[in-house]
Amino acid sequence: MYKYDNYDQQMVDTRVAEFRDQVERRLAGKITEDQFKPLRLKNGLYLQLHAYMLRVAVPYGTLNSEQMRMLAHIARKYDRDYGHFTTRQNIQYNWIKLEDAPDILADLATVEMHAIQTSGNCIRNISSDQYAGAAADELVDPRPYAELLRQWSSFHPEFNYLPRKFKFAVIAADEDRAAMRLHDIGIQIVKNDTGEIGARYYAGGGMGRTPMIAPLIRDFVPIAELISYAEAILRVYNRYGRRDNKFKARIKILVHEMGAEPFIAEVEEEFKHLKGLNIDAPAAELERIKAYFADPLFEAGLPDEIDRSDPDFAVWLDQNTHPHKRPGYAVAVISLKPTDGIPGDASSAQIDLMADLAEEYSFDELRVTHAQNIVLPHVKKADLYAIWQKLDAAGLATPNLDLISDIIACPGLDYCSLANARSIPVAQKIAKRFADIDRQKELGELKLKISGCINACGHHHAGHIGILGVDRKGTENYQLLLGGSGAEDVSLAKITGPGFDEDGIVDAVEKVTEVYLGAREEGERFVDTYRRVGIDPFKEALYG
Amino acid sequence: MNILTGNDLKTGDVVWWTGEAWSRHVSDAAEMGENAPDVMAREIAARTVSDCYLVDAERTAEGILPVHIKEKIRATGPTVRPDLKLAPPDPAAGNWVI
């Protein structure tokens, strides 16, 4: 994985010193909250429902064990012994003290981490495929390109005050595991007919109050012009994006209102202008970055056979592992969705354990997924049983990847000052209702996503089943949506009708699964059946 | 009735104006009435508490509580982690967890 050079480290260290001074001045009463707020947000420090919340960037979701242990250390020393992994592949701490924040950032800097650009109207953490570098189906590892974009976008002076926040996702497989087309810019690394590597650009996607699927902007940009093309899109957005209305300021609104073709024409014009400016990184720089993402020293000749004699292990093996590109290896996914747990939360002891497992079994690498789970990307199949035993002992072996209880849920009203309703208790009730793993497996792949407000941090628009919490005259109410997907079959979920209370929404979810079981044809997932039969049978069951 | 809340500058803790000082416990909150603008202006100027604002509240058997669920959760802690909830100042006051 990427290692900081002197410039990276100096930038981060300088920012820590700068923020320490800003905090000291704030604590001494020399600056007001209005003056301080934009400064702390530049460092990922929010004031949330109960305390300060710090969001730490995990670039494209990749971590090593030393960094993971640092996340555990911060949870233990400065917070309440746990962290919350987010749908942006980041981690958040919910109980931070302002006076500790500079020390936390200094600790993070010692392991090449920071919280820069995790808030504000700038280019946020670049997200990617959690199986990058390991997946059997990828064209190339997308992370060198994500890293190039990270370097380009970090402290980019022109894009530090965009009309609104801006999110990239970069993938390199046809299977989209990063909700790529629901980003401001989605990039798929592809090969053209002559075998040349390039970038397929999508722009103008997003969730939030106005969900949009990003249209194709350009089918192929030579990889040597990856940055120029991103710059061209950002320049057009920066010039024409609305700044008069926060709710209409995202690029998706601009692309929608301008129309994709006129938007593309503007981008192409800007791209022509940029071509002569040599802003792309030299090929040698990309090669330097790529070297950091070279395959680890995989062993040859490893067996693919796995002893499945322990039935509990076999269930986990079938559900929570993914094909690896090398024989004898697998990708193992650690579910952070135990039945009574909080989606995405892990204690410091669990975080330490996952770091230990990465160091011992996975070439020192971990990934955070946008579905709020953790991945050990390169494990020998022969080690899977030992890994499972250690996970099981720590409450981390829930065998529910991509099943109905593998729920994405935002922090909701339990933690978030923007939320209108709680998400976590609903997730817990649904997980409890469907706790029987055989029942979950019978339902098959079913992506359930819950947001506690219209900002859609819980990706409810992209759920096969989505739930949106709203405030209805001071009471929590939950709308049910069906038919969304963040994958390569991307679609936006539709609201079924009137909302439900907290218990009613759990019953409603059960009812729609029963409709699916009654109507499905051979090999159909929930979302496939929904697309074939339409919303009416589901509405009939819900509202009669 | 209205009560005044904010977040402690150093810790971020939710605090409530008691009439004389800030308390972690909403049950200590004082009804603000016409004093609210003066107190808010003074406390904002003091720069020890951030984001001061007024909250609708009511007297209940358990003492003063915010009316809206968001402020109730804010006053007591996350409903999904009982271990992280703010312990009431008087254990006999009962459990008004949502």
Chai-1 contact restraints between the chains, C-beta under 6 A:
chainA,res_idxA,chainB,res_idxB,connection_type,confidence,min_distance_angstrom,max_distance_angstrom,comment,restraint_id
A,G29,B,R47,contact,1.0,0.0,6.0,A-B,restraint_1
A,E33,B,S50,contact,1.0,0.0,6.0,A-B,restraint_2
A,L47,B,N7,contact,1.0,0.0,6.0,A-B,restraint_3
A,L49,B,R74,contact,1.0,0.0,6.0,A-B,restraint_4
A,A51,B,G12,contact,1.0,0.0,6.0,A-B,restraint_5
A,Y52,B,G12,contact,1.0,0.0,6.0,A-B,restraint_6
A,K97,B,T11,contact,1.0,0.0,6.0,A-B,restraint_7
A,L98,B,K10,contact,1.0,0.0,6.0,A-B,restraint_8
A,E99,B,K10,contact,1.0,0.0,6.0,A-B,restraint_9
A,I342,B,V80,contact,1.0,0.0,6.0,A-B,restraint_10
A,L413,B,K70,contact,1.0,0.0,6.0,A-B,restraint_11
A,L413,B,I73,contact,1.0,0.0,6.0,A-B,restraint_12
A,D414,B,P78,contact,1.0,0.0,6.0,A-B,restraint_13
A,D414,B,T79,contact,1.0,0.0,6.0,A-B,restraint_14
A,D414,B,V80,contact,1.0,0.0,6.0,A-B,restraint_15
A,I424,B,V80,contact,1.0,0.0,6.0,A-B,restraint_16
A,P425,B,V80,contact,1.0,0.0,6.0,A-B,restraint_17
A,G474,B,H68,contact,1.0,0.0,6.0,A-B,restraint_18
